Amino acid sequence: MKNKIISILVIGLLGYWVIALCGCAGLSRKDTVPRNESLLEPQTMLKFSDIPTPAGFKLLTQDSYTFESAGIRVGMLKYQGKADVEQVVNFYKDQMPLYNWNLLNAIEYGERLLNFEREQETCIIRLLPKGNNITIAIALGPKGGARPKKADKPVPVK
């Protein structure tokens, strides 16, 4: 009888340790994943070759347009996909300088707004998070030139 009780206790303790150790394997490893593994990758096919878009985002063709002529580019591209909004913000902060875009400013409250520029162009990237979905709106256009100074007096008509 004594051997039977000892056997039950040993089996019980072994069972407890097996369950405890296996249960630990199922815990989230969120904090142990290196930061670089959660970075977004750019798509391989880009509408504008120098404005990256995170992989997995789909172009909303009904809401997008582009125009290129004589070195002038204008466009509004909208994409939709699933990602963490902070990952997308970091994606653009990391990727745009690789294409010679300079970050002018960023507004990061609710809706995110990132303003970039380079020689003759500006690019405004607007991130609209809605739950786990994000809509990316990319506006591209030429920089505004210096406006002519307003005359003090009207110019006489001859």
Helices and strands as residue ranges (DSSP letters): H 2-25, G 30-32, G 35-38, E 58-59, G 61-63, E 65-69, E 72-82, H 85-95, G 96-99, E 102-108, E 112-118, E 121-130, E 133-142
